[in-house]
Amino acid sequence: MKKRIVVTVAAAVSALLALGGCASGPSAGSGGKGDELSGLSGQIGSKDFSEQYILAHITTQLLNAHGADLAANTKLVGSANVRQALEDKDFVGYWEYTGTSWITYNGNTAPIPGAEAQFDAVKEADAAKDIAWLAPAPLNNTYAFAVRSSEAEKLGVKTMSDVAKLPAAKQTFCIESEFSTRDDGWPGLQAAYGIEVPDANVTLLDTGVIYTATQKGDDCNFGEVFQTDGRIPALDLTVMEDDEEFFPVYQGGFTMQASILKEYPAIADVMSEISSLLTTEEMQKLNALVDVDGEDPEDVAIAWLEDQGLIN
């Protein structure tokens, strides 16, 4: 999610796939954890925001520690382009979110209540497209709207229903361009809560800018954020409760070519070493290291894997 401006020029996508990420990770077998994935090569994809960069590097480093020879490609822009790269078999796999696949890629207009039920449904739907989902992580990177805490107290708002009842002049929003058109984004949210504001009340910004703009309060009072983002506590933002439960569950899971999983079934066992550790709170801490402290996503990924004893 973050800076999800869809690129539609096929030639540009192909060039970016060829370039790969800023670093290819360790050579095959480094990390000293085994060689059961020897012979596995290719690219691990990523959407264009910090959480995805971190997850791509974690995955690349971990699989390489078990004998693979993979590179992280963090260059594509736009969720649809990353998904298409997987469907075109340009990527071995990448981390996806259940709500995104269910609604955006599988054409459903309503989420399925409950994280487990939503995961089972999207796993079955994507299996028909030769895309396998491995066991998901507990993290839920769902959409939310946040406001600076001082303003939340001043306005007396705690829920999105409270926001919808404010005078129109106070209902100002900062959102991403992709969110502005998604079924699980702005149009659906407006309908669910009866938010009726003029276009002038909505400012389109890149994700990273939304957090600081929301904290400053000049462009908007309410900014589109993601639950796992470390900037929420760092900037003293208060998240509005989605009391109508409009937003789907966005549980994170590694998606990959089903044919590669069949050839290398040990991938599932290796990835299970990290999936249970990646809670919303843990991901928020990792994201903060990049988005707040300015650390490099690959360095954060390597340090975390080393701390967990998953690579040497």
KOLTOR-937490 format. One line per field, with one value per residue: z, y, x of N, C-alpha, C in turn. Coordinates in steps of 0.05 Angstrom, whole numbers, plus 5000, padded with zeros to 4 digits. Atoms other than C-alpha are relative to their C-alpha. Example, Ala and Ser with C-alpha at 12.3 -4.5 7.8 and 13.67 -1.06 7.14 Angstrom:
<rs>
n_w <- c(5000:4999)
n_v <- c(4976:4976)
n_u <- c(5018:4984)
ca_w <- c(5156:5143)
ca_v <- c(4910:4979)
ca_u <- c(5246:5273)
c_w <- c(5000:5014)
c_v <- c(5024:5022)
c_u <- c(5018:4985)
</rs>
This chain:
<rs>
n_w <- c(5000:5000:5027:5019:5026:5018:5024:5020:5023:4997:5004:4976:4980:5008:4994:4971:4992:5007:4982:4973:4978:4996:4992:5006:4977:4999:5020:4993:4978:4978:4977:4987:4988:5015:5029:5011:5022:5021:5027:5002:5007:5010:4985:4981:5006:4979:5006:4996:4975:4982:4990:5022:5003:4978:5003:5023:4993:4980:5014:5016:4983:4987:5019:5008:4978:5002:5025:5025:5011:5007:4997:4993:5020:4987:5019:5013:4988:5004:4993:5023:5015:4985:5003:5028:5002:4989:5019:5024:4991:4998:4972:4985:4982:4985:4978:5007:4979:5008:5009:5026:5021:5002:5011:5023:5020:5004:5008:4981:4990:4971:4986:4983:4972:4987:5014:5010:5022:5023:5011:5013:5025:5019:5007:5020:5025:5014:5009:5027:5018:4996:4979:4974:4975:4977:4975:4997:4975:4985:5005:5015:5010:5011:5002:4978:5001:4975:4996:4978:4975:4988:5016:4993:4974:5004:5015:4986:5018:4995:5021:5026:4999:4988:5021:5020:4988:4997:5021:5025:4999:4984:5014:5022:5001:5017:5008:5023:5025:5004:4981:5008:5020:4993:4988:4971:4993:4995:5008:4982:4973:5001:5000:4975:4978:5008:5001:5024:5000:5027:5008:4988:4974:5002:5012:5007:4993:4997:4973:4980:4995:4985:4971:4990:5005:4979:4975:5001:5000:5019:5024:4992:4972:4999:5020:5005:4990:4999:4972:4992:5005:4976:4997:4985:4973:5001:5005:4981:5014:4988:5021:4997:5000:5023:4985:5018:5010:5029:5012:4998:4987:5018:4988:5018:5006:5023:5023:5019:5021:4989:5012:4986:4974:5004:5005:4976:4978:4975:4997:4980:4974:4994:4996:4975:4978:4995:5003:4974:4986:5012:4990:5007:4983:5008:5026:4995:4991:5022:5018:4988:5003:5027:5005:4980:4994:5025:5006:5026:4997:5001:4974:4979:5005:4992:4971:4987:5003:4983:4973:4996:5003:5024:5018:4985)
n_v <- c(4978:4978:4990:5021:4989:5023:4996:5017:5004:5026:4999:4989:5021:5020:4989:5000:5027:5008:4986:5012:4982:4985:5020:5027:5018:5017:5021:5024:5016:4985:5000:5025:5013:5024:4998:5013:4984:4997:5001:4980:4974:4982:4975:4996:4973:4982:4975:4978:4986:5011:5026:5020:5002:5016:5027:5012:5006:5022:5025:5006:5008:5026:5022:5003:5014:5029:5010:4987:4979:4982:4972:4984:4979:4981:4978:4995:4981:5007:5027:5015:5008:5021:5024:5009:5012:5027:5016:5004:5016:4984:5002:5025:4994:4974:4999:4987:4997:5015:4982:4989:5021:5007:4979:4988:5019:5020:4987:5000:4973:5000:5018:5021:4994:5019:5003:5028:5005:4985:5013:5024:4993:4989:5022:5017:4984:4997:5026:5004:4984:5011:4985:5013:4984:5014:4993:4971:4988:4987:4971:4990:4973:4989:4971:4986:4971:4990:4971:4994:5006:4975:4993:5020:4992:4975:5005:5020:5022:5025:5019:4988:4989:4973:4983:4994:4981:4974:4980:5006:4986:5016:5026:4998:5026:5005:5028:5007:5001:5026:5003:4983:5014:5029:5007:5001:4975:4976:5001:5017:4988:4979:5012:5014:4981:4977:4976:4985:4976:4991:5009:4982:5010:5024:4995:5024:4998:5026:5010:4989:4972:4999:5001:4974:4980:5004:4990:4971:4991:4979:5011:5017:5010:5029:5012:5029:5013:5029:5007:5009:4979:4990:4971:4993:4992:4981:4973:4995:4999:5017:5014:5001:5027:5006:5011:5014:5023:4998:5010:5029:5009:5000:5017:5004:5027:5002:5013:5009:5018:5027:5020:4999:5012:5029:5009:4996:4999:4991:4971:4995:5004:4978:4975:5002:4991:4971:4990:4997:4979:4974:4989:4972:4984:5005:4987:4972:4993:5001:4977:4975:4999:4990:4975:4980:4998:4997:5023:5013:5024:5025:5002:5006:5028:5017:4998:5014:5029:5008:4999:5023:5025:5013:5000:4996)
n_u <- c(5018:4982:4993:5008:5008:4998:4986:5014:4983:4989:4971:4987:5001:4980:4974:4996:4996:4973:4981:5001:5000:4975:4980:5010:4999:4977:4999:5015:4989:4989:5018:4993:5023:5007:4998:5023:5011:4979:5012:5021:4989:5021:5003:5021:5011:5008:5014:4982:5000:4979:5007:4995:4971:4990:5009:4986:4973:5001:5005:4977:4977:5006:4999:4972:4986:5006:4989:5010:4984:5021:4996:5024:5007:5018:5002:5025:5019:5028:5007:5008:4976:4986:5016:4998:4973:5002:5017:4983:4977:4975:4991:5005:5022:4999:5019:5025:5020:5024:5021:4993:5004:5028:5016:4988:4992:5021:5024:5022:5006:5003:4982:5011:4994:4982:4974:4996:5019:4991:4976:5008:5014:4981:4982:5014:5004:4974:4991:5011:4982:4973:4986:5002:4996:4988:5013:4998:4991:5022:5002:5023:4993:5025:5002:5012:4996:4989:5000:4982:5015:5011:5024:5020:5012:5014:5024:5016:5005:4986:5008:5006:5028:4996:4989:5021:5020:4988:5006:4985:4975:4981:4996:4980:4987:4976:5001:4983:5014:5012:5022:5023:5017:5004:5026:4996:4988:5016:5028:5015:5000:5020:5027:5004:5003:5016:4983:5005:4983:4991:4973:4980:4994:4984:4974:4986:4972:4986:5005:4982:5008:5026:4996:4991:5021:5021:4989:4999:5027:5005:5014:5023:5002:5000:4983:5001:4976:5001:4998:4974:4980:4987:5003:5024:4992:4978:5010:5022:5025:5021:5014:5029:5011:5017:5022:5018:4984:5000:4975:4995:4975:4977:4980:4977:4991:4982:5013:4979:5008:5007:4982:4975:5005:5002:4973:4984:5019:4987:5004:5021:4988:4981:5015:5015:4983:5004:5027:5013:4987:5006:5026:5004:4982:4972:4996:5000:4973:4981:5006:4991:4971:4996:5015:4995:4972:4985:4983:5004:5017:4984:4986:5020:5007:4978:4997:5022:4996:4978:5010:5018:4984:5009:4977:4975)
ca_w <- c(5000:5001:4938:4898:4833:4780:4723:4659:4610:4599:4574:4637:4681:4642:4649:4724:4731:4695:4740:4804:4872:4901:4928:4910:4980:4998:4950:4950:5014:5056:5126:5140:5154:5102:5028:5018:4970:4927:4854:4870:4836:4812:4844:4906:4891:4931:4929:4937:5011:5071:5100:5033:5025:5093:5080:5012:5041:5101:5053:5005:5060:5095:5033:5011:5079:5061:4994:4945:4901:4900:4892:4921:4868:4902:4840:4816:4830:4841:4871:4805:4772:4827:4824:4748:4753:4796:4748:4690:4730:4733:4809:4851:4900:4943:5006:4994:5037:5039:5032:4972:4934:4951:4930:4880:4844:4852:4839:4902:4929:5002:5050:5088:5163:5204:5188:5181:5137:5093:5086:5068:5015:4982:4984:4946:4896:4880:4875:4813:4783:4802:4860:4927:4995:5050:5123:5139:5191:5246:5221:5196:5153:5144:5124:5177:5186:5238:5265:5309:5380:5403:5347:5363:5434:5411:5361:5407:5355:5367:5309:5235:5251:5295:5237:5190:5238:5239:5201:5129:5142:5192:5147:5108:5085:5057:5016:4964:4891:4889:4951:4918:4867:4902:4921:4990:4991:4989:4948:4992:5056:5036:5023:5087:5132:5091:5083:5034:5023:4963:4923:4953:5020:4994:4980:4942:4970:4970:5031:5066:5060:5088:5157:5165:5133:5182:5240:5217:5203:5146:5086:5125:5193:5176:5139:5108:5146:5155:5221:5220:5205:5257:5245:5280:5351:5330:5306:5363:5317:5341:5297:5287:5302:5240:5278:5217:5202:5130:5118:5102:5140:5107:5136:5107:5073:5024:4955:4903:4840:4857:4809:4846:4913:4885:4862:4927:4982:5036:5023:5065:5124:5119:5114:5174:5216:5208:5194:5267:5290:5246:5288:5276:5334:5311:5240:5267:5303:5241:5198:5248:5241:5167:5165:5229:5242:5169:5169:5105:5096:5078:5140:5183:5152:5163:5235:5252:5223:5260:5325:5315:5302:5232:5194:5216)
ca_v <- c(5000:5066:5105:5057:5096:5043:5040:5015:5018:4946:4964:5003:4945:4896:4942:4948:4873:4864:4915:4881:4912:4956:4894:4821:4794:4741:4688:4620:4582:4640:4644:4572:4543:4488:4472:4444:4501:4493:4506:4556:4622:4684:4747:4761:4820:4878:4934:5003:5019:5004:4945:4909:4926:4896:4834:4823:4827:4782:4730:4735:4730:4672:4630:4643:4619:4552:4546:4589:4642:4697:4772:4823:4867:4929:4972:4963:5016:4998:4937:4915:4913:4870:4821:4819:4804:4743:4720:4728:4686:4742:4735:4673:4706:4768:4786:4803:4821:4780:4839:4866:4800:4785:4852:4881:4819:4772:4823:4816:4877:4856:4825:4761:4773:4740:4734:4658:4656:4711:4676:4610:4643:4681:4621:4580:4636:4647:4573:4573:4622:4578:4624:4592:4626:4602:4604:4677:4722:4752:4823:4861:4920:4946:5016:5067:5142:5179:5250:5285:5268:5340:5351:5286:5310:5379:5352:5297:5242:5169:5133:5144:5154:5213:5240:5236:5279:5336:5401:5395:5446:5398:5337:5345:5284:5264:5200:5164:5164:5089:5091:5144:5094:5026:4991:4981:5053:5123:5111:5053:5089:5149:5104:5065:5126:5176:5223:5277:5329:5371:5350:5409:5373:5315:5321:5267:5255:5201:5157:5182:5253:5236:5220:5285:5325:5295:5311:5383:5391:5441:5399:5356:5334:5261:5220:5151:5106:5033:4997:4969:5036:5058:5131:5128:5127:5166:5225:5220:5205:5175:5123:5128:5064:5033:5023:5001:4949:4974:4957:4885:4845:4856:4797:4789:4725:4703:4688:4650:4610:4544:4506:4529:4510:4441:4435:4462:4444:4460:4534:4528:4500:4553:4610:4583:4602:4676:4680:4670:4723:4779:4808:4877:4904:4872:4898:4967:4967:4945:4997:5051:5034:5052:5107:5142:5126:5126:5057:5017:4963:4909:4925:4922:4855:4824:4849:4822:4753:4751:4771:4715:4665:4651:4669:4670)
ca_u <- c(5000:5037:5050:5008:5005:4991:5040:5008:5066:5086:5155:5171:5149:5192:5252:5242:5236:5301:5336:5314:5321:5375:5410:5406:5418:5469:5492:5459:5468:5494:5466:5485:5416:5412:5412:5342:5325:5387:5369:5314:5329:5291:5263:5222:5176:5152:5101:5129:5128:5172:5134:5138:5211:5226:5185:5217:5286:5268:5241:5300:5352:5316:5306:5377:5401:5369:5405:5365:5395:5343:5343:5295:5261:5233:5227:5156:5103:5030:4997:4968:5036:5066:5008:5012:5087:5070:5015:5065:5115:5166:5168:5176:5130:5115:5077:5004:4944:4881:4833:4871:4870:4798:4770:4820:4845:4786:4732:4691:4656:4648:4699:4687:4682:4737:4811:4811:4749:4776:4843:4811:4767:4824:4870:4818:4804:4878:4892:4849:4900:4960:4978:4992:4985:5031:5009:4994:5025:4982:4995:4935:4955:4885:4867:4848:4841:4881:4882:4933:4915:4906:4855:4819:4808:4788:4737:4713:4720:4737:4702:4691:4617:4639:4679:4620:4578:4628:4615:4639:4694:4726:4719:4783:4820:4889:4888:4930:4913:4900:4857:4814:4787:4789:4724:4754:4777:4748:4684:4663:4681:4639:4579:4588:4591:4550:4609:4591:4645:4666:4727:4764:4762:4803:4877:4915:4985:5039:5034:5096:5071:5002:5029:5067:5011:4961:5007:5014:4940:4947:4924:4876:4851:4844:4896:4892:4940:4957:4952:5022:5056:5107:5093:5026:5055:5117:5076:5025:4967:4901:4868:4793:4755:4723:4658:4619:4673:4678:4751:4768:4820:4887:4925:4994:5016:5069:5039:5078:5076:5041:5087:5149:5119:5104:5177:5205:5154:5206:5192:5129:5168:5222:5172:5134:5194:5177:5103:5080:5130:5104:5048:5018:5059:5124:5114:5099:5167:5204:5168:5186:5260:5254:5201:5219:5292:5313:5346:5354:5300:5351:5392:5330:5311:5379:5385:5316:5331:5397:5362:5312:5369:5343:5406:5479)
c_w <- c(5000:4972:4978:4974:4979:4975:4979:4976:5003:4997:5025:5022:4994:5007:5030:5010:4994:5018:5027:5021:5003:5009:4996:5024:4998:4978:5010:5023:5023:5023:5015:5013:4985:4970:4986:4977:4978:4972:4996:4994:4989:5018:5020:4996:5024:4989:5009:5026:5020:5010:4979:4994:5021:4996:4976:5007:5021:4985:4983:5016:5013:4981:4990:5021:4999:4971:4974:4991:4988:5003:5006:4979:5013:4983:4988:5016:4994:5006:4976:4984:5013:4997:4971:4995:5011:4981:4974:5006:4998:5028:5010:5018:5012:5022:4991:5024:4992:4989:4972:4978:4997:4985:4973:4978:4993:4995:5018:5011:5030:5012:5014:5029:5012:4984:4988:4976:4975:4987:4984:4973:4979:4991:4978:4973:4984:4991:4972:4979:5003:5018:5027:5022:5021:5026:5006:5026:5015:4993:4983:4992:4987:4999:5026:4995:5027:4999:5022:5026:5013:4986:5006:5025:4996:4985:5013:4983:5008:4978:4974:4999:5012:4979:4980:5010:5003:4978:4976:5001:5016:4988:4976:5002:4981:4993:4977:4975:4995:5018:4991:4981:5007:5012:5030:5010:5004:4991:5019:5028:5002:5002:5027:5023:4992:5000:4973:5002:4972:4994:5013:5028:5000:4985:4994:5005:4999:5029:5021:5008:5017:5030:5011:4996:5021:5027:5001:5000:4980:4976:5008:5030:5001:4977:4998:5010:5000:5028:5009:4997:5027:5005:5016:5029:5000:4997:5018:4985:5014:4977:5006:4997:4975:5011:4983:4987:4969:4988:5003:5018:4979:5013:4980:4997:4975:4978:4980:4978:5011:4989:5014:5028:4998:4996:5025:5024:5026:5004:5022:5029:5008:5006:5026:5024:5006:5002:5028:5016:4991:5008:4991:5016:4992:4973:5004:5010:4977:4980:5011:4996:4973:4997:5020:5005:4976:4994:4973:5005:5000:5026:5022:4998:5010:5031:5014:4998:5017:5030:5006:4997:4974:4978:5017:4993)
c_v <- c(5023:5006:4981:5012:4979:5008:4981:4995:4974:5000:5009:4978:4979:5009:4999:4971:4991:5013:4988:5021:5014:4981:4973:4982:4982:4979:4975:4986:5016:5002:4973:4984:4975:5004:4988:5015:5005:4996:5020:5028:5018:5025:4998:5029:5015:5023:5023:5016:4983:4972:4978:4997:4981:4971:4986:4992:4977:4974:4992:4989:4972:4977:4995:4986:4970:4990:5012:5022:5021:5029:5014:5022:5019:5025:5005:5019:4991:4971:4982:4990:4977:4974:4989:4986:4971:4983:4994:4983:5014:4999:4972:5004:5028:4999:5016:5001:4989:5018:5010:4979:4994:5021:5010:4981:4979:5011:4998:5028:5002:4980:4978:5004:4978:4995:4973:4995:5015:4988:4975:5005:5010:4979:4982:5015:5002:4974:4994:5015:4991:5018:4988:5020:4981:5009:5030:5009:5013:5029:5006:5029:5013:5030:5011:5030:5009:5031:5006:4999:5024:5008:4980:5007:5025:4996:4980:4976:4975:4980:5015:5010:5028:5019:5009:5020:5028:5019:4995:5014:4985:4973:5004:4976:5000:4970:4996:4999:4973:4996:5015:4986:4971:4996:4999:5025:5022:4998:4983:5011:5022:4989:4988:5019:5025:5025:5014:5027:5008:4989:5016:4991:4976:5007:4973:5004:4972:4992:5012:5028:5002:5001:5027:5022:4998:5010:5030:5012:5022:4991:4985:4995:4970:4988:4970:4988:4970:4991:4991:5021:5011:5029:5008:5007:5021:5029:5008:5004:4981:4988:4999:4971:4997:4986:4986:4975:4999:4987:4970:4994:4999:4984:4994:4971:4999:4985:4993:4982:4971:4979:4999:4988:4970:4988:5002:5003:5009:5030:5005:4996:5022:5026:4999:5009:5030:5008:5005:5023:5028:5009:5029:5017:4997:5015:5031:5009:5000:5023:5026:5004:5013:5028:5022:5005:5002:4977:4988:4975:4974:4996:4992:4970:4981:5000:4985:4970:4990:5000:4976:4973:4985:5000:5005:5027)
c_u <- c(5019:5010:4992:4989:5005:5015:4989:5017:5015:5031:5015:5000:5021:5028:5006:5004:5028:5021:5001:5001:5027:5022:4989:5001:5024:4999:4987:5014:5011:4980:5002:4978:4991:5002:4975:4987:5020:4987:4978:5012:4977:4999:4976:4990:4992:4983:5018:4996:5016:4994:5006:5029:5013:4993:5014:5028:5002:4997:5024:5023:4995:5001:5028:5017:4995:5007:4990:5019:4981:5009:4974:4996:4980:4995:4973:4982:4972:4994:4994:5023:5015:4984:5002:5027:5000:4984:5016:5025:5027:5011:4995:4976:5003:4979:4975:4982:4974:4978:5006:4994:4971:4984:5012:5005:4979:4973:4976:4996:4998:5020:4985:5008:5018:5025:5003:4982:5008:5025:4993:4987:5020:5020:4988:4997:5026:5012:4991:5017:5029:5017:4995:5004:5012:4986:5004:5013:4977:4996:4976:5005:4976:5001:4988:5003:5009:5000:5021:4984:4988:4974:4977:4985:4984:4973:4981:4993:5017:4995:4996:4972:5001:5010:4979:4979:5012:4991:5018:5027:5021:5006:5019:5018:5025:5000:5019:4983:4986:4976:4975:4981:4994:4972:5003:5014:4980:4970:4983:4997:4979:4972:4994:4993:4983:5016:4996:5015:5008:5028:5022:5008:5018:5026:5014:5030:5013:4998:5018:4993:4975:5005:5009:4980:4978:5010:5001:4972:4993:4984:4975:5000:5004:5016:4997:5026:4997:5007:5028:5022:5011:4997:4975:5007:5022:4991:4976:4973:4980:4983:4970:4990:4981:4975:4979:5013:5000:5025:5004:5024:5022:5023:5022:5007:5017:4985:5022:4989:4995:5019:5027:4997:4999:5028:5017:4981:5012:4997:4979:5011:5019:4985:4984:5016:4996:4971:4987:5012:4992:4972:4998:5020:5029:5005:5000:5028:5020:4995:5011:5031:5007:4988:5005:5030:5018:5019:4993:4984:5015:5015:4982:4992:5021:5004:4978:5003:5023:4991:4982:5016:4994:5020:5025:5011)
</rs>
